[in-house]
């Protein structure tokens, strides 16, 4: 795409019509700023995939124009893709102190930390990046040090809210900078980009203080060990667990690598206060009476390999859940994870545990870090944008956010509900959406990034559903006659000892098929293989109504 001179362009490479892998681009002429670079965890249909990150093809085409990555906060869906971005582009990263600590963990794991320029900012920072000046304001969320961003462009001011809610009694005393937001609104906001996660939920988001009171009550009532599962990055919740443990004289153990790493960063940088002697190793849990232990672990989303899922199946070496122990799920399931979470809860009940789960007033053990409708309307009212782009949500959430915007004064027709890759261009204060850039999902599979595409995923799905049939035969190099075989090997298709007749028929069909080709002087291997796949595929579907992957192997000696 060619740059349009003196045009302000806003686009999303991820984070639209989905919850995850957020990545947004603010561009004026030849200056590109990236906001966030997140990852998204795959669902069960993406077999073998470890992480999903945004497609960065547009950035690769315009690599000389990229000035910086600015990160709003440290959640995985905003920083999970950072190492993969930095592998492609040596650009500076601007983020707050706590967010930088989490980014450093990722860069160190990928051996990129030494060569990456990390610049610490706060809500008072001011940056000059090409023709775009940048300033910030504080917002409340479920993780420390969250920022909204103001891009001062020659065309006008663009505001990205980051993830936010208005909590007037935050656990960490990090209050939303409402006065500063109002000042920004008074000076004029051309375009507001704002998250939409809870745009369907009426009212104001409950305060973190509600959780603290309910947690204290649950700790007082518990008789055995207490296990609490939450997002590792929810430092507010971790501090609430520490306070409740102090009140009930319990030791604290951490389970799960991400929980241990994040708490280490939070302690090192002063974002969490754990008294000396309270923290114990997982191997020490059984050395204390059950009523003296609280275990903080990962796995609130039902992840099969996380600590809570392994505890629920009795598959954790250093800790065991016994009948009468209390398990608290201090997080709500992300859409799509409900089935996995339900499975873990069922397993916990089978162990005889007292399970407390559910968000909001039902249990009081979790409140969202994302604003409800009244929070979103307050942000819109403070900033008073001319144009509005709802982000960070599925289509219905973006739609509801548009209605909220219109209800508080945004002119009908000035809201753009876009898709990943859509570009909103602003020239002379007139915004239009007429073009798009490449955008989509890139799969991370082990050390492979982007090598696994739709064809590979289709093959994996076929293998998982119907298995595989391997047919091996040996031909003479001199006259192409069959010397040995065919031999049929199956994996995940049928049990061979109970399907001898089927296997024998497959071998006979292959033999007849090859001999017919040879009688017609067909000697090309690819033709032979295609004929085998077609003949055997049709036969197996007729016999079994299944479509296994068929791999013919022809050896010539």
N, C-alpha and C positions, 0 to 999 in steps of 0.2 A: 504494500500500500504506500502510495506517495504521500508525503507530508503536505497538508494544506496550510499555507502560510497564514499566521495570525488566527488560527483556529484552535479553540479549546475542545479537546476530545476526551470523553469519559467512557470507559468500557470495563466490563467484567470478564475475566478469563476463568473465573470460578466463583461459586457462592450464590448463583441465581438459580431458582427452581430446585434448590437442594440445601441441605444443612451440612456444610463442610467445604474443604479446599478453597477457602476464600482467597481471591486475588483480584485486585482492582488496579486500573491504570488511569492516571491523570496525565494528560499530555497537552502541552502548548507548543506548537511549532516543532522545534527539534529537541525539546526537553521532555523526557519521560520519567515519571515517578511511579514506583510500584508501592501499593499499599497491601501489606500482608502477603504471605505465601503459605497457604495451609495445605494440610493433607486430609484425606477422608478414608476411614477404614472400610474395607469391602464387605458386602453382604455375602451370604452363603452361596450365592450363584456364581461368584467370581472365584473359582477354585484355584487355590495356590497363590493368589495375589495378596501381598502384604500391605500395600498402601496405594491410594489413588492420589495423584497430584495433578495440577492444572497443565494443560498443553501450553508450552511456552514458544510455539512457532512464531507468533507475532513479535515477541521480544528478540528472538534470534534474528529475524529480518531487520530489526531496528536496534541492534546491540550498541551501536555507537551513540545512541541518543539517551540511553538509560543513565540517570544521574544517581539514583539511590533506591534502596528498599526502606520503607518506613513501616514499622510494626506497631499496631494499636495495642496489642496485649499478647500474653503468652500461652493461650490455649492452642491445643494441637491443630484445630481447624484453621488456625491463623499462622502457625509457625512450622507445621509438620513438613512442608515442602521446601523450607529454607535451604537445607544442605544441597538439594538437587538444583536449586536456582544458583547457588554460589559455585557449584561445579561448572556451570555454564558461563557465568558472568562474574567477574571480579569487581563487585560494586560495594560501596559502604552500606552498612546496616545501622539505622537509627532506631533506638528503642529505649525504654525505661530500664532502670537498674534491675528489677526483678525479671523482666522479660529477657534482658540480655543474659542473665544467669541461666535461664532455660534454653536459650538459643546456643549458648556456649556448650551446654551438654550435648546437643545434637551435632554441632560442628566438630567437637572433640571426638565423638563416636565415628564420624566420617573422615577424621584426620584433616580437617579444613580450618581448624581454629587459628593456627599460627599465621596463616596467610590471609585471614579475613579482617577487614577494618570494621571494628565495632565502636559505635559512638553513642555514649549515654546521653539521654535527653530527659527532660521533665516537662511539666505543663507550662513552664516559663520560657522554654527554649524557643529560639527563633533561628530559622535556617534560610539560607539563600542558595537555591539549587537551579542554576541557569536563570531563566526568566520567571521562575516561580519562587515566591517566598512562602515559608511555611511556619505556622504557629500552632499552638496546642491548647487544649483545655482538659481538665480532669473529669472523668466519668466514673460512676460506681458500677461494679460488675462482680462476678464471683471469684475474682483473682486480683491480686494487688497490682497497682501501678498501671491503670488503664487510661488511655488517652483518646480524645476526639481530635481530629486534625482539620486545620483550616489552610486551604491552598489559596494564596493570594496571587491570582493570575492577571495579566493585562486585560483579560476579558471580564473578570469579576471574581468574587470569592466562591470557592467550592468547599463545602464542609462534609467530612466523613465522620460519622458519630462513633465509629467502632461499636462494640457490643456494650449495652448499657441498661441500667434501670435507675430510677430515682429512689434511693434508700436514704431516708432522713436520719436513720440511726444505724449506720453501717458498723459491722463488727470491728473493722480495722481502722475506723475513724477517717477513711478516705472518702470525703464527701464530694458529690458532684458540684462542679464549679458553675452554679446556676447564674451568678451575677456576670461571669465572663461570657457565658452563652448569650445572655441578654444583650450584652455590649456588642457581641459579634452580630447578632440579629439587627441591632440598631444601625450598624454600619452597612448592612446589606449583604444578603446571601443570595447569590445567583442560582446555585444548584445545591440541594441537600441530598446526600446519600446516607440512608439510615436503615438500620437492621429491622427485620420484620418477624422475628421468630415467634413472638407471642401476640401478633396483631389480631388473633381471633379471640383472645381472652379479655373479658371486660375487667374494669377496675384498675387498681394500682398493684404492683408487685409487692407481696408481703416483705417485711424487713427481716434481715438476718437475726435480729434480736429474738424473734419468735422461735427460731430454731434453738437458740441457746437455752431458753426456758424449758422447752420440751425435752431437750437432751438431758438436762440436769435431772428432770423427773424420771426419765427412763433409767438413768444410771442409779438413782436412789432405789428403784424397785428391783433391779436386777440382782439375782442371787449367785449365778455362776459367772463364767467368763463372758465378756462382751466383745463381740466382733462388729466393727463398723466398716462398711464399704462406701467409698465416695471417690470422686475424681481426685487424682493425686494433686492436681493444680489448684484445688479449692482450699487454699490456705486458711480462709476464714473458717471453714468447717473443721479443719485440723486443729486450729486454735481453740474452737469450741469443745472439741473432744479432750484436749489437754486440760482446759478449765474444769470440765466435768470429772475428769480422772483425778485431779487434785482434790476436789470436794469429796470424793468417795475413796480416796487413798488407794488408788490403783496404779500399777506400773503400766507403761505403754510399750507395745512392740509393734514394729512396722513390717508388713509383708508385701512383697511385690517390688520389682526393681524400680519402676517409675515412682512409686510412693517414696521409697528410700532416697532416690536421687533428688526429687523435688523438695522434700523436707530438708535434706542437707543444704540445698541452695537457699531455702527460706531461712534456716537457722544461721547460716554463714553470713547472710546479708541483712539479718535483723528483722525479718518479716514475721517471725514466729518465736515465741518464748516458751521453751520447755525446761523446767527446773532440772538442775543437776541431779543425777541418780534416778530420774523417772524413766528414761529411755533404756530398754533392755533389748538384748538380741533375741531373735526368734527361738534360738536353741535353749534359752533360759525360761521359756514360758512354763514348762512343766515343773520348774523348781519352786513355783509360787502357788498358793491356794487359788482356786478358780475365782473367788470373789475379789482377788487382788490384781486381776489382769484385765486390760482392755487391749484389743488387737485392732489396729487400723490397717486396712488392706485395699488393694485394687480389685476391680471386677464388678463395679456397680452396673455395668452394661451387659453382664452375662457372658463376657468374653471367655471362650472355652479354656484358654491357657492361663487366665488371670488367677490370682490367689483365691478369690472367693469361690469360683467354680471348682477349683481343685479341693478346697476345704469342704464344699458341699458334697463331693463324691468320696471323701476320705482319702484324698490323694495328695496330701501336703505333709511333707516329712516332719516339720517342726511344730505343727499345731494340729489339734483335733477338736472338732465340735462335738460336745457330749449333750445328751438330753438335759434340758434345763438351761443350757447356755442361751444367751440373747444375741440375735443377729439383727443389726440395724442397717437398712439400705438407705443411705443418706444422699440419694440422687434419684432423679426421675429418668426412666428409659428414654433415650433418644429415639425418635420415630424410626422404626425398622428393627429395633433391638428388643421389642416386647416379648417375642417368643423365647429368646435366649434368657432374658431375665426371669420369665415365668418358670422355665426349666430349673434354673438355679434355686428359686424360691421353693418349688416342689421338693427338690432334693434336700433342702435345709429342713423342711417340715418332717421329711422321712427320718432325718437324724434325731428328731425330737426337740429341735431348737424352737425358741420363742422368736418369731420373725416379725419385725416391724418394718413395713414398707409402704410406699405411697407418699406423694408430696402434698404440699399445702396443708390445709387444716385437718385432713384425715389423720395424719400422724404428727405433723409439725416437724418432721426430721429433714425436710428439704424445702427451700424456696428457690425459685428460678433466679438466675442472674440476668435474665432478659426482661425488658419492660413489657408490661401489659398495655392495654389500649390507652389508659390515661397517662402512662409514662410517655408513650409515643406521641400523644397529642400535646403534652407539655413541651417535649423537644421541638415539635413543629411550631408551636406557639412562640417559643423563645427565639427561634432562629428565623422564622418568617421568610421561607425561601420563595423565590420566583418559580423555580422548577424543582421537581422532586423525583428522585430515583430510589424506590424501595429495593432493598437487597437482603441477602442472608435469610432466605426462606423459600418454601415451595410456592407454587403459583397462587394458591388460594390465600396464603399469608400476604403476598405482595398485593393482591387484589384488595383485601381488607385494609391494608395500610394505605392504599390509595384513597379509599372511602374516608378513612380517618383524616387524611390530609385535606381533602375537599371540605370536610366538616369544620375545619378550623381555618379556612380561608385560602388554601391553595387553589388557584383557578382551575376549573375543569378543563382538561386537555393539556395541562402543564405537568402531568405526571407521566413518566415513561416506565412502563413495565417491560423490561428487556429480558433477553436470554443471554446466556454466556456467549460472548463473541460480538454481541450487538454494540454499536458505537453510537453515543449521543454526541453530536457536534454542535458547538455553540459559536456563532459568528454574529457580532453586533447585537448581543443580548437576545438572539433568536436561536432557540434550541430545536434541533431536528434529529430524527433517527431514521437514516436511510441506507446505512451500510453496516457491514459486519467484518470481523477478522476471524482467522482460525481459532477455534476454542473447542475443548473437549476433555476427555479423561486420558491420562497417561498412567499405565499400570507399572507398579514397582514390584518385581518378583525376585526376591533375594538380591543379588548384585545387579540384576538386569533392570534397566529403566527404559520403558518404551518399546522393548523388543517383543513383548507379549501383546498381540493384537487380537482382533475379532476371530481370525481363523484359528489361532491357538486356543482361545477360550472356547470356541465351538467344539474343537477336538476334545478338550478336557471335559466338557459337558457330556459329549457322546460317550467317552470312556467311563465317566462316573455313572451314567444311566444304563448303558447296555454292554459295557465291557469291550474286550478285544479278542479277535481271532487272528492268530499268526499261522500262515501256511507256508511250509518250507519244502522245496523240492530241488533236486539236483539234476542238471542236464549235461549231456555229453557235448563237449566243445566241438567235436568232429561232426556229428550228425544231428545234434540237438534232441536226441531221444532221452526219455526219462531214465536215469540211472538209479535214483533212489527217491523214495517218497511217493507222493506228497505225505508229509506229516503235519498234523493240525494241533496247535497248542492254543488253549483258551485261558484267558484271565478275566474274571468278573463276568463271564457270560453263562456258562453252564458248568456243572460238576461232571468232569469227564467220565468217571466210573459209572455214573448213572445215565450217561448219554452216548454210549458206545455206538449205537446204531446211527445217531445223528453225525458223529465224527466220521464213521465209516462212509456214510453217504457223501459228506463233504469231500473226502479224499477221492472217491470215485468220480464225482462231478469235476473236480480239478483235473484229474487224469484224462477224462474224456475231452474236456475243454482244450487242454494243451495238445493232445494228439490230433484233434480236429484242426487246430491252427497249423501244426506242423505239416499235416497232410495238404494244407492249402499253401505251403511254403511261406508261412508267416514266421519270421525269426526275430522280430523286434521285441526286446524285453518289455518295453513300456506297454506295447499292445497286449502281450501275454498277461501282464499284471492287471491291466484295466479289465480284460476279459474275465479273469479270475474274480476280481472284486465285484463286477456286475453279476456274474452267474451265481456266486455264493451268496451275495447280498440278497438277491431276489429269492433264493431258496430258503435262507434263514428267516427272512421276514414272513414268507408263506408258512413256515413251520412253527415259528415262535412269536411272530408279531413284534420282533425286536430288531434293532439295527446296530449291531456291534461294529466297532471299527475293524476293518479287514486289512491286514498287512501281508501281502504276498512277498516271499523272499525266494529269489531264484539264484541258485549257485551253479556256476559252470566249471566243469573239470575235464 
